[in-house]
Amino acid sequence: MTSDKNQARIDEAEAKIKKQWGKLTDDEVMEARGSRDKLIAKIQKKYAESREAIGDKIDEFTNS
């Protein structure tokens, strides 16, 4: 049951990330799954935002 709840939270966070940074493909998000730094790098490459700003937004998505 706990893993179902965790997966639901991950899916919700990924949906928010895709909405925020729409240029990311599903494959890119899947590639970065489990690696926050990899995800930040992919977002930074497409949007030229600061690592700190991206990280803060990701934290907001995963903690809400």
C-alpha positions in Angstrom: 0.0 0.0 0.0 2.8 2.4 0.9 4.5 1.9 -2.5 1.2 2.7 -4.2 1.0 6.0 -2.3 4.7 6.8 -3.1 4.1 6.0 -6.8 1.1 8.3 -6.8 3.2 11.1 -5.3 5.9 10.5 -7.9 3.4 10.5 -10.8 1.8 13.7 -9.5 5.2 15.4 -9.2 6.1 14.3 -12.7 2.8 15.7 -14.1 3.5 19.1 -12.4 7.1 19.1 -13.8 5.8 18.4 -17.3 3.3 21.1 -16.9 5.8 23.7 -15.7 8.5 22.8 -18.2 6.4 21.7 -21.2 9.4 21.3 -23.6 10.5 18.2 -21.6 9.6 15.0 -23.3 8.1 12.0 -21.4 11.3 10.1 -22.2 13.5 12.9 -20.7 11.5 12.8 -17.5 11.7 9.0 -17.4 15.5 9.1 -18.0 15.9 11.4 -15.1 13.7 9.5 -12.7 15.6 8.9 -9.5 18.2 11.5 -10.3 17.3 15.1 -9.3 20.6 16.4 -10.7 19.9 14.8 -14.1 16.4 16.3 -14.2 17.7 19.7 -13.3 20.4 19.5 -16.0 17.8 18.6 -18.6 15.6 21.5 -17.6 18.5 23.9 -17.5 19.5 22.8 -21.0 16.1 23.7 -22.4 15.2 26.7 -20.3 18.4 28.3 -19.1 17.1 28.8 -15.6 19.3 28.6 -12.6 19.9 25.3 -10.8 18.7 26.8 -7.6 15.4 28.1 -9.1 14.7 24.7 -10.8 15.6 22.8 -7.6 13.3 25.0 -5.5 10.4 24.4 -7.9 11.0 20.7 -8.0 11.1 20.6 -4.2 7.8 22.5 -4.2 6.2 19.9 -6.4 7.5 16.9 -4.5 6.7 18.3 -1.1 3.1 19.4 -1.8 
